Amino acid sequence: MLEKIKVTDKIEIFEDGIMQIREETRIVEDGIIISRSFTNRQIIEPGDDVSTYEKKICDVSKAIHTTEVVTDFQTKKAIKMAEKSIDKSK
């Protein structure tokens, strides 16, 4: 019997709290993986809404994206945006 299964096979966490999620699509025949491909990658920034993601992603986000991490990330992001705006105006 052939099955097509999609799984989140990797959750990477970067220093600034950004999470990178990779999805794998597996073709399985009689319990043996005969093909696999990596079909989707997503970035989740601290503070992003993860309520529509699967439970394990929500759980990791909740553990990693503390109030301190979210505040620090958003502050640094705002500073970078302001710097880009100043550079464009020159």
ROKOLDREN-861185 format. One record per residue: x, z, y of N, C-alpha, C in turn; residue number from 1; residue in one letter. Coordinates in nm, 4 decimals, always signed. Last residue first. Layout:
// ROKOLDREN-861185
n.xx|n.zz|n.yy|ca.xx|ca.zz|ca.yy|c.xx|c.zz|c.yy|k|r
X|Z|Y|X|Z|Y|X|Z|Y|NUM|A
...
This chain:
// ROKOLDREN-861185
n.xx|n.zz|n.yy|ca.xx|ca.zz|ca.yy|c.xx|c.zz|c.yy|k|r
+1.9287|+0.2127|+5.8931|+2.0548|+0.1814|+5.9618|+2.0736|+0.0328|+5.9743|90|K
+1.7123|+0.2606|+5.7356|+1.6879|+0.2475|+5.8797|+1.8138|+0.2101|+5.9583|89|S
+1.8125|+0.3006|+5.4833|+1.7385|+0.1776|+5.5104|+1.7191|+0.1536|+5.6607|88|K
+1.9198|+0.5594|+5.5071|+2.0089|+0.4452|+5.4814|+1.9399|+0.3134|+5.5128|87|D
+1.6853|+0.7113|+5.5357|+1.7830|+0.7065|+5.6458|+1.8741|+0.5859|+5.6289|86|I
+1.5748|+0.6722|+5.2827|+1.5006|+0.6301|+5.4011|+1.5935|+0.6174|+5.5219|85|S
+1.7626|+0.7939|+5.1214|+1.7385|+0.6499|+5.1075|+1.6672|+0.5953|+5.2305|84|K
+1.7303|+1.0597|+5.2061|+1.8588|+0.9924|+5.2254|+1.8438|+0.8407|+5.2156|83|E
+1.4698|+1.1074|+5.1176|+1.4992|+1.1139|+5.2610|+1.6302|+1.0414|+5.2916|82|A
+1.5088|+1.0899|+4.8418|+1.4162|+0.9967|+4.9081|+1.4446|+0.9922|+5.0578|81|M
+1.6820|+1.3077|+4.8011|+1.7271|+1.1718|+4.7707|+1.6395|+1.0677|+4.8408|80|K
+1.5072|+1.5175|+4.8739|+1.6315|+1.4962|+4.9493|+1.6828|+1.3539|+4.9265|79|I
+1.3144|+1.4934|+4.6744|+1.2764|+1.4752|+4.8148|+1.3993|+1.4484|+4.9017|78|A
+1.4686|+1.5589|+4.4497|+1.4067|+1.4260|+4.4596|+1.3682|+1.3960|+4.6045|77|K
+1.5311|+1.8252|+4.5006|+1.6389|+1.7264|+4.4934|+1.5847|+1.5841|+4.5072|76|K
+1.2670|+1.9303|+4.4883|+1.3490|+1.9443|+4.6093|+1.4593|+1.8392|+4.6112|75|T
+1.1930|+1.8730|+4.2249|+1.1183|+1.8133|+4.3355|+1.1955|+1.8217|+4.4668|74|Q
+1.3820|+2.0304|+4.0830|+1.3768|+1.8852|+4.0661|+1.3077|+1.8186|+4.1850|73|F
+1.3136|+2.2905|+4.1691|+1.4486|+2.2379|+4.1914|+1.4491|+2.0853|+4.1829|72|D
+1.0477|+2.3070|+4.0742|+1.0777|+2.3215|+4.2166|+1.2139|+2.2613|+4.2499|71|T
+1.0907|+2.2786|+3.7946|+1.0045|+2.1842|+3.8681|+1.0377|+2.1885|+4.0172|70|V
+1.2525|+2.5019|+3.7391|+1.3014|+2.3665|+3.7107|+1.2220|+2.2634|+3.7911|69|V
+1.0787|+2.7144|+3.8149|+1.2097|+2.6979|+3.8785|+1.2633|+2.5554|+3.8599|68|E
+0.8667|+2.6830|+3.6372|+0.8434|+2.6714|+3.7811|+0.9739|+2.6456|+3.8548|67|T
+0.9860|+2.4866|+3.3574|+0.9482|+2.6127|+3.4206|+0.9242|+2.5881|+3.5699|66|T
+0.9938|+2.2794|+3.1420|+0.9537|+2.2614|+3.2820|+0.8972|+2.3903|+3.3410|65|H
+1.0393|+2.3712|+2.8789|+1.1495|+2.3229|+2.9621|+1.1136|+2.3225|+3.1102|64|I
+0.7949|+2.4503|+2.7671|+0.9129|+2.5356|+2.7529|+1.0233|+2.4988|+2.8520|63|A
+0.6287|+2.2368|+2.8308|+0.5939|+2.3714|+2.8772|+0.7148|+2.4648|+2.8720|62|K
+0.7584|+2.0303|+2.6921|+0.7478|+2.0269|+2.8381|+0.7187|+2.1661|+2.8940|61|S
+0.7151|+2.1126|+2.4280|+0.8520|+2.1031|+2.4801|+0.8499|+2.1053|+2.6321|60|V
+0.4305|+2.0968|+2.4205|+0.5001|+2.2237|+2.3930|+0.6432|+2.2231|+2.4483|59|D
+0.3851|+1.8251|+2.4684|+0.3317|+1.9266|+2.5608|+0.4056|+2.0593|+2.5439|58|C
+0.5045|+1.7229|+2.2395|+0.5587|+1.6876|+2.3706|+0.5106|+1.7873|+2.4752|57|I
+0.3384|+1.8283|+2.0418|+0.4809|+1.8657|+2.0422|+0.5467|+1.8311|+2.1758|56|K
+0.0791|+1.7148|+2.1042|+0.1067|+1.8574|+2.1180|+0.2554|+1.8900|+2.1259|55|K
+0.0907|+1.4048|+2.2945|+0.0714|+1.4825|+2.1724|+0.1245|+1.6254|+2.1903|54|E
-0.0454|+1.3749|+2.6312|+0.0558|+1.3527|+2.5275|+0.0252|+1.4386|+2.4054|53|Y
-0.2111|+1.4444|+2.8330|-0.2588|+1.3377|+2.7444|-0.1598|+1.3070|+2.6318|52|T
-0.0758|+1.6367|+2.9821|-0.1944|+1.6773|+2.9063|-0.2457|+1.5701|+2.8100|51|S
+0.1358|+1.6223|+3.1481|+0.1590|+1.5816|+3.0093|+0.0367|+1.6082|+2.9211|50|V
+0.2139|+1.5453|+3.4708|+0.1033|+1.5877|+3.3858|+0.1268|+1.5349|+3.2445|49|D
+0.5348|+1.6451|+3.5995|+0.4403|+1.5425|+3.5557|+0.3327|+1.6042|+3.4669|48|D
+0.7163|+1.8492|+3.6353|+0.5981|+1.8488|+3.7204|+0.4963|+1.7428|+3.6829|47|G
+0.9997|+1.6648|+3.5552|+0.9444|+1.7990|+3.5747|+0.8287|+1.7935|+3.6746|46|P
+0.9078|+1.3458|+3.4141|+0.9800|+1.4265|+3.5118|+0.9188|+1.5660|+3.5185|45|E
+0.9469|+1.1540|+3.1413|+0.8596|+1.2580|+3.1955|+0.9446|+1.3437|+3.2878|44|I
+0.9573|+0.8239|+3.0349|+1.0262|+0.9293|+3.1080|+0.9209|+1.0267|+3.1601|43|I
+0.9432|+0.6527|+2.7236|+0.8792|+0.7034|+2.8445|+0.9646|+0.8140|+2.9041|42|Q
+0.9455|+0.3732|+2.5170|+1.0212|+0.4846|+2.5747|+0.9506|+0.5248|+2.7031|41|R
+0.8551|+0.2052|+2.2254|+0.8116|+0.2620|+2.3523|+0.9039|+0.3763|+2.3928|40|N
+0.9491|+0.1113|+1.9841|+0.8548|+0.0307|+2.0599|+0.8232|+0.0826|+2.1988|39|T
+1.1740|+0.0513|+1.7572|+1.1533|+0.1482|+1.8643|+1.0750|+0.0753|+1.9721|38|F
+1.0960|-0.0004|+1.4128|+1.1350|-0.0501|+1.5448|+1.1008|+0.0568|+1.6475|37|S
+1.1448|-0.0585|+1.0682|+1.1218|+0.0339|+1.1789|+1.1663|-0.0337|+1.3073|36|R
+1.0557|-0.1083|+0.7272|+1.0880|-0.1624|+0.8589|+1.0633|-0.0540|+0.9634|35|S
+1.0108|+0.0371|+0.5072|+1.0713|-0.0940|+0.4855|+1.1070|-0.1618|+0.6177|34|I
+1.0040|+0.3539|+0.3818|+1.0104|+0.2800|+0.5082|+1.0809|+0.1474|+0.4815|33|I
+0.7895|+0.4349|+0.1193|+0.9260|+0.3956|+0.1566|+0.9211|+0.3146|+0.2850|32|I
+0.5296|+0.4763|+0.0384|+0.6072|+0.5919|+0.0806|+0.7500|+0.5615|+0.1233|31|G
+0.4361|+0.2139|-0.0083|+0.4439|+0.3116|-0.1176|+0.5373|+0.4281|-0.0850|30|D
+0.5813|+0.1152|+0.2806|+0.5188|+0.0636|+0.1580|+0.5434|+0.1627|+0.0458|29|E
+0.5571|+0.1218|+0.6280|+0.5839|+0.1990|+0.5068|+0.5086|+0.1356|+0.3902|28|V
+0.6929|+0.0640|+0.9287|+0.6128|-0.0019|+0.8265|+0.6543|+0.0622|+0.6943|27|I
+0.6877|+0.2492|+1.2282|+0.7396|+0.2341|+1.0921|+0.6402|+0.1551|+1.0080|26|R
+0.7897|+0.2801|+1.5518|+0.6860|+0.2222|+1.4674|+0.7486|+0.1948|+1.3312|25|T
+0.8707|+0.5488|+1.7608|+0.9138|+0.4589|+1.6543|+0.7911|+0.4085|+1.5786|24|E
+0.9320|+0.6385|+2.0932|+0.8348|+0.6203|+1.9868|+0.8878|+0.5181|+1.8868|23|E
+1.0945|+0.8799|+2.2881|+1.1041|+0.7517|+2.2180|+1.0031|+0.7493|+2.1036|22|R
+1.1178|+1.0228|+2.6056|+1.0455|+1.0221|+2.4790|+1.0603|+0.8837|+2.4158|21|I
+1.3058|+1.2284|+2.8038|+1.2885|+1.0899|+2.7613|+1.2300|+1.0924|+2.6208|20|Q
+1.2650|+1.4490|+3.0737|+1.2517|+1.4275|+2.9304|+1.2376|+1.2776|+2.9055|19|M
+1.4510|+1.6175|+3.3208|+1.3803|+1.4958|+3.2818|+1.3803|+1.4862|+3.1294|18|I
+1.6118|+1.8295|+3.3799|+1.4803|+1.8591|+3.3251|+1.4005|+1.7355|+3.2882|17|G
+1.8697|+1.7760|+3.4490|+1.7767|+1.8033|+3.5588|+1.6332|+1.8292|+3.5120|16|D
+1.9884|+1.7205|+3.1995|+2.0282|+1.8388|+3.2752|+1.9278|+1.8765|+3.3844|15|E
+1.7348|+1.5999|+2.9699|+1.8515|+1.5854|+3.0552|+1.8712|+1.7104|+3.1406|14|F
+1.6313|+1.5746|+2.6474|+1.6163|+1.6532|+2.7688|+1.7455|+1.6450|+2.8473|13|I
+1.4519|+1.3634|+2.4268|+1.5782|+1.4004|+2.4895|+1.5499|+1.4758|+2.6187|12|E
+1.2974|+1.3270|+2.1365|+1.2697|+1.3851|+2.2683|+1.4050|+1.4305|+2.3223|11|I
+1.2039|+1.0949|+1.8917|+1.3121|+1.1552|+1.9698|+1.2576|+1.2056|+2.1026|10|K
+0.9844|+1.0001|+1.7633|+1.0980|+1.0365|+1.6799|+1.2117|+1.1012|+1.7585|9|D
+0.6575|+0.9931|+1.7395|+0.7569|+1.0277|+1.8408|+0.8764|+1.0789|+1.7631|8|T
+0.5312|+0.7231|+1.5415|+0.5720|+0.8629|+1.5560|+0.6641|+0.8782|+1.6760|7|V
+0.3034|+0.5189|+1.3767|+0.3762|+0.5422|+1.5017|+0.4043|+0.6913|+1.5134|6|K
+0.2850|+0.3139|+1.0934|+0.2800|+0.4501|+1.1456|+0.3611|+0.4568|+1.2744|5|I
+0.1205|+0.1154|+0.8763|+0.1927|+0.1094|+1.0032|+0.1741|+0.2458|+1.0687|4|K
+0.1485|+0.0576|+0.5260|+0.0977|+0.1371|+0.6382|+0.1836|+0.1120|+0.7608|3|E
+0.0605|-0.0895|+0.2167|+0.1344|-0.0969|+0.3425|+0.0668|-0.0128|+0.4497|2|L
+0.0836|+0.0000|-0.1185|+0.0000|+0.0000|+0.0000|+0.0886|+0.0000|+0.1256|1|M
